[in-house]
Amino acid sequence: MLRYAASLKGRARALRKSLTESETALWSRLRGKQLLNVQFYRQRPIGQYIVDFFAPRARLVVEVDGSQHMGKNHLQRDKNRDQYLTGLGVKVLRFDSRVVLTETDAVMEVIYRAITEQLNSEIPPIPPFSKGGKMEPLKEME
C-alpha cells in the first residue's frame, strides 16, 4: 500500500464525481477488472499527488492529460510527479485526452502491454536451492 497525504482524500473524492469525457471513456474500459483481471482505481492519492488511474497489483499509473498539460510550468510539474512515482517503483503512462477519445483501442493496447510487462517483472526468480538450503544432486539422464 502506498502512503498518501490524508488532506487529499476529499479532493480525490470530488474528482471522482467530475471525470472528464476522456477519463470517463477510459474508466469504462478499465473498471471492474476487465483488463487481465487487474483492479484499477480512479483519482487515487499517492504521496502528495492524485493520479487519474492506479492499478496497485501492476504498480501502474495511467494519466489522461488535457491541453493545460502542454504549458511549460505544467510540463515541469508532470515531470516531477512522474519522477516521484517512478521512485516508488510505479510505471507511469500518459495519454493526451483527444487520443483517448479517438484511439481508445490503441490506448488500451498500450495499457495491456504495460500491465503484462509489470506483472511479469514481479515474478521472483526460482531459487537454486530446495527447502533447507541444500542443493539437490543433479540426476543423470538415461
N, C-alpha and C positions, 0 to 999 in steps of 0.2 A: 504494500500500500504506500503510495506516495503522499507525503505531507503537503498541506496547503494552508494558507492563511485563512483562519476562520472568518475574517471580515469579508471574504469573497463569496461566502455561501449565499447570501441574499441576492447579490448581483448575478451570480450564476443562475439562480432560480428565475430571476426576471428575464435573463437572456434566453432561457429555455422556452419561455412563453412568447417570445417575439423573434423567432427564427426568420432569417431572410428567405426569399424564394429559393435560392440555390441551396441553402442549408436544409430547407425542408425537402427538396428533391433528393439530396444525398442521404438525409436521415431515413427517408422511406426505403432506401436500398440497404442501409446499414443496420437498422433496428431489428430486434428480435432474432439475433444470431443467424441472420440469413447468409452471411459470408463465412464459410469454413467453421460454422458453429462458434464464432468469436463474438463475445458481447462487446458492444460499443456503448459509450455514454456520451451524451451531448452536453456542451457547455460545462465542462468539468474543471474545477480548480486544481491546479498543480503548482505548488510553491506560491509565488506572487502573481501567477497568471491564470487566466481562464482560457482553456483550449476549446475549439469547436467540437471535436470528437476525439474520444480516447478509448483505446482498447487495451486494458491493463494486461491481459494474458499475452498479447503480442507486443506489448510495450510500444504502441504505435499511436501517434497523434496525427489527425488529419485536420488541416486548416483550410478554410474557404475564404479567399481574400477578395474583397471588393476593390473598387477603384481607389479608395482612400489609402490603400496599402502601397500605392505607387509613389507617394510623396517621399522625399529624401529622408525626412525625420522618421516616418513610419517604417521605411525600409531598414533603418538602423535599429529601431526597436524590435522589429521582427527578427533581425539577425541576432540580437542579444537574447531574445526569447528562445530562439532555436538553439543557440549555444548552451543556454541553461538546461533546456530539456535534453539535449544530446548528452550533456554531462551527467544526467541522471540515468543514462542508458536507454533513452526513448528515441525512436526514429520519428522524424517529423516530415510529413508530406504536405506540400502547399499547392493549392489549385486556385486558379482565377475563377471567380464566381460565374462568369459567362461560359467558361469551358465546362464547368459542372453542369450547366443547363443544356448546352448544345452538344456535348460529347460525353454524356453520362456513362455510357458503356466503356469508353476508353479510360475514364477516371476510375471506374470500378475495377478494370483490369489491372491498373497500376496499384490500387489498394490491395487487390487479391495477391499480386506478386509480392508486395511488401509484407503482408501477413505471412505468406508462405516462407519467405526469407527469414523473418523474425522468429517464427515458430521453429524452423529447422535449426536456427543458431542456438536455441535454448536447450537442445538435446545434449546432455553431457556425454563425453566420450566413454566408451566401455573401458572399465579399469582392467589393467593387465593381470590382476591377482584375483583369485577366488576368495570366498569367505575365509577369514582367519589370516589373510595377508600372505599366505604361502602360494608360491607359484606351482601350478599343476604341471606334472610332466607331460610333454608332448607325446601323443600317440603316433606310432609309426603307421604309415599307410600300407595296407597289404596288397 
